[in-house]
Structure formats: structure tokens, C-alpha cells
Amino acid sequence: MDNVYVYHSGSATDSQVVSDYVRHFLHQHTIQLWQPATVKVVANLIRLLSYGGTVIKAPFAIGGSGSSYLYGFFDQAWREGMTKDEAEV
């Protein structure tokens, strides 16, 4: 589809794999149905692929490009039952 673009933030490799899979699916969709997929079909496929995964109960969650550093800091500094004042360093 020439009118659909995928924006990604974070790991380019993961985004590229999702984009490649979607491109393959769209090609198969066009062959089987003899018509191109709609933007809605593309968006729903990306949504399903992007939001699948695992849910884990954890005391905190960290994401983003600096998360590796922050996980090291939180592993050392965070403890169960901290007050707000203790947490705001």
C-alpha cells in the first residue's frame, strides 16, 4: 500500500519486523481477495501485532531509551513501602 506509513519509536528492529510482516500479509490479502486492503485493515493488523505480549505484575515499569540505566538505578534504590518523599530524590 502506497498510502500507509508506520511511525516507530524505540527499537527499529522490532518495528521493521512488524512492518515486514504487515507488508507480507497485505500482499497475500490482495492476492486472495483481488483487491487491496483498506487502511482500517492495516491499522487493525498493526494494532494486534503491536499490543500482543505478556502482562506481568511488577512494582514499577520503565520504558524508553534510558530504561537500561534506570532499571539499574531502581534495582538499587527502590524498596517496598517507600513514602512519596523517599521516592522523590
LODREN-21599 format. One record per residue: x, y, z of N, C-alpha, C in turn; residue in three letters. Coordinates in steps of 0.001 Angstrom, whole numbers, padded with zeros to 6 digits, always signed. Example, Ala and Ser with C-alpha at 12.3 -4.5 7.8 and 13.67 -1.06 7.14 Angstrom:
# residues 2
+013190-005690+007800+012300-004500+007800+013200-003300+007800ALA;+012850-002250+007080+013670-001060+007140+012900+000030+007870SER;
END
This chain:
# residues 89
+000842-001175+000000+000000+000000+000000+000887+001239+000000MET;+000669+002079-000918+001491+003277-001027+001016+004418-000144ASP;-000133+004278+000482-000682+005378+001276-000692+005100+002776ASN;+000084+004116+003233+000165+003789+004651+001625+003860+005074VAL;+001875+004580+006157+003215+004721+006703+003191+004289+008159TYR;+004274+003699+008624+004369+003248+010010+005407+004103+010714VAL;+004994+004722+011800+005904+005509+012635+006307+004634+013808TYR;+007574+004637+014149+008009+003845+015295+008882+004678+016203HIS;+008856+004306+017457+009704+004934+018453+010297+003819+019287SER;+011590+003783+019384+012229+002712+020138+013014+001817+019203GLY;+012919+000539+019434+013710-000433+018682+013293-000492+017221SER;+014167-000050+016351+013874-000067+014919+013743-001492+014403ALA;+014486-002410+014986+014422-003805+014538+013037-004382+014748THR;+012454-004166+015915+011108-004670+016186+010096-004055+015227ASP;+010196-002759+015029+009272-002072+014128+009416-002578+012700SER;+010645-002841+012284+010874-003338+010930+010273-004716+010738GLN;+010390-005584+011747+009805-006924+011652+008286-006832+011531VAL;+007662-005980+012342+006213-005794+012262+005834-005263+010881VAL;+006568-004283+010392+006285-003707+009074+006427-004754+007970SER;+007473-005561+008044+007671-006619+007047+006532-007633+007072ASP;+006103-008027+008266+005007-008979+008390+003725-008393+007801TYR;+003453-007140+008126+002247-006489+007619+002303-006399+006093VAL;+003447-006033+005551+003602-005960+004098+003318-007314+003460ARG;+003840-008385+004044+003592-009738+003527+002093-010070+003599HIS;+001468-009788+004749+000039-010048+004917-000773-009282+003869PHE;-000427-008028+003632-001170-007220+002664-001028-007769+001254LEU;+000162-008247+000931+000359-008867-000382-000534-010104-000526HIS;-000575-010954+000500-001429-012143+000475-002914-011758+000419GLN;-003275-010735+001158-004659-010236+001175-005089-009835-000236HIS;-004225-009109-000934-004533-008647-002286-004673-009818-003250THR;-003807-010800-003112-003884-011985-003987-005174-012765-003739ILE;-005521-012977-002477-006688-013797-002147-008015-013104-002432GLN;-008094-011807-002181-009366-011093-002330-009450-010268-003616LEU;-008391-010231-004388-008338-009487-005640-008601-007992-005443TRP;-008276-007489-004274-008402-006051-004007-007455-005689-002876GLN;-006961-004464-002895-006048-004064-001818-006780-003910-000487PRO;-006042-004080+000593-006611-003915+001926-006898-002439+002173ALA;-007862-002193+003015-008162-000814+003400-007182-000370+004482THR;-007126+000928+004705-006284+001462+005770-006747+000910+007113VAL;-008050+000703+007265-008590+000152+008514-008042-001259+008765LYS;-007965-002073+007732-007413-003428+007874-005950-003347+008299VAL;-005198-002472+007672-003778-002305+008007-003623-001857+009460VAL;-004399-000855+009852-004296-000331+011218-004641-001398+012248ALA;-005667-002188+011991-006049-003239+012940-005000-004340+013015ASN;-004389-004680+011904-003336-005699+011928-002140-005209+012740LEU;-001725-003978+012511-000604-003423+013278-000953-003351+014758ILE;-002196-002960+015053-002630-002895+016454-002530-004258+017113ARG;-003021-005281+016440-002988-006630+017015-001557-007118+017231LEU;-000685-006821+016296+000709-007254+016427+001460-006451+017482LEU;+001157-005168+017581+001903-004298+018479+001505-004449+019939SER;+000251-004758+020193-000212-004802+021572-000324-006212+022128TYR;+000106-007225+021378+000169-008560+021928+001343-008646+022866GLY;+001376-009593+023741+002522-009728+024630+002151-010329+025957GLY;+002897-009992+026937+002760-010565+028261+002418-009481+029266THR;+001602-009833+030237+001288-008935+031334+001924-009509+032592VAL;+002732-008707+033240+003450-009145+034433+003178-008154+035550ILE;+002828-008667+036740+002646-007793+037891+004028-007414+038414LYS;+004257-006109+038497+005553-005611+038960+005333-004331+039761ALA;+006247-004005+040660+006076-002806+041478+006265-001511+040699PRO;+006961-001563+039571+007156-000385+038737+007449-000831+037316PHE;+007276+000088+036362+007582-000191+034962+008379+000976+034401ALA;+009331+000670+033559+010196+001677+032974+010288+001407+031479ILE;+010282+002455+030677+010430+002290+029240+011178+003466+028648GLY;+011612+003306+027433+012296+004389+026743+013769+004110+026559GLY;+014438+005044+025880+015835+004820+025508+016782+004788+026710SER;+016404+005398+027823+017255+005374+029012+016876+004310+030015GLY;+016000+003397+029621+015475+002431+030584+016533+001489+031153SER;+017552+001160+030392+018599+000265+030915+019283+000888+032125SER;+019621+002163+032026+020230+002871+033147+019259+002935+034323TYR;+017994+003271+034028+017008+003426+035095+016723+002114+035811LEU;+016693+001000+035089+016485-000288+035761+017603-000556+036764TYR;+018838-000242+036404+019953-000410+037340+019785+000462+038576GLY;+019368+001712+038362+019148+002622+039485+018005+002137+040369PHE;+016873+001758+039754+015722+001311+040540+016024+000018+041294PHE;+016760-000887+040682+017123-002127+041382+017891-001825+042661ASP;+018698-000763+042653+019489-000406+043820+018697+000455+044802GLN;+017926+001431+044297+017345+002465+045161+015904+002186+045612ALA;+015118+001447+044837+013700+001253+045182+013539+000185+046248TRP;+012585+000404+047150+012234-000636+048129+010736-000569+048402ARG;+010191-001677+048766+008761-001795+049077+008381-000823+050193GLU;+007244-000150+050038+006717+000704+051090+007331+002086+051183GLY;+008043+002520+050155+008645+003869+050184+007549+004923+050262MET;+007811+005991+050999+006898+007120+051001+007146+007968+049765THR;+006223+008873+049485+006399+009761+048341+007668+010593+048487LYS;+007920+011105+049708+009126+011909+049944+010392+011090+049738ASP;+010385+009838+050153+011548+008986+049964+011786+008689+048472GLU;+010695+008580+047731+010796+008249+046309+011235+009443+045459ALA;+010931+010668+045910+011308+011864+045177+012689+012320+045600GLU;+013683+011789+044956+015072+012112+045303+015558+013264+044463VAL;
END
